[in-house]
Amino acid sequence: MDKLLSKEWWKEAGTRAIRTFFQTLVATIGTAVVIEDVNWWVVLSASALAGILSIATSIATIPDPEKKEEKTLVTREEINKDVDEVFKNDGRE
């Protein structure tokens, strides 16, 4: 929990959230054929949500100082198992 109060942690999490915001902004604008067709309300709300989710992900993955590993909702082993299964079946289920 000390990391959550750290200025450095918030600086890094904020930087990731800002990057995510602008990446989403550019991607969402890119869906319009011409700039006049851009629905700015949708663009800004989707970008803001992406930024908020980035902060939430940063909070959810704060490393546990006791275990010295990243705290995640899905373990690396589970991801690797799923990827191996996909390649074993050539992407077919």
N, C-alpha and C positions, 0 to 999 in steps of 0.2 A: 504494500500500500504506500510505502514511502516514495516509490517511483511516480505514483499518481500526483503527489504533491511537489515533485521535482520540476523546476523551471525548464531544465534541459529536455525532460520527457515531453512536456507540453509543447515545447518549441518543435521537436521532431514530429509529434503527432499532428500539430497544426500545419506544418509544412506538407505532410502527406495529405491532409484533408484539403488544403488549398490546391495542390496538384490534382487531386481527384476531382475537385469542383471544376477546374478549368478543362480537364480532359473530358468530363461529361458535357460541359458547356459546348466545346468544339464539336464533339460527336453528335450532340443533339441538334445543333445548328446545321450540321452537315446533312441532316435528313430532309431539309427543305430544298426545293428545286431552285428557288430564288430567294434572296434575302428578305424580300417583302412578304414571303410566305411563312417566315419564322414566327412561331407562336412563342413570344418571349416569356409569357407566364409559365408555359410548360418547360421551356429551356431552363429558366432560373429555378423553378421549384424542383425539377429533376436534379439539377446541379447541387442545390442546397441539400437535398436528401442524400446525395452521394457523399457530400462532405461530412454530414452528420453520421452516416454509416461508417465512414472511414475512422472517425473519432471513436465510435462504438467498438469497431474492430480493434483499434489500438488498445482500448481499455480491456476488452475481452482477452487479449493475447499478452497481457503483462506477464513477464516471466516470474515464476515462483522462485524467490531467492533460496529457499531450502533445497529445491530439486535441481536448480541450475539448468532448467529447460523451459521452453516456451509453453505457456498454458494455452491450449486451443480446444475448440469444441470437437474437432476431429483429429485423431492422432495421425502422425506421419505414416505409421504402419497400416492404418486403415486406408489411407489414400493410396499407398503403394500397392496394397492388395487389390483395390478396385482397378487401378491402372493395369496391373498385371493381368487381371481377369479380362479386361477389354482387349488387350493385345493377344491374349491366348485364344480368344474367340474371334479374332480379326474384326472387332468392333460389332459383331453380331451377338445378340442375346438369345 
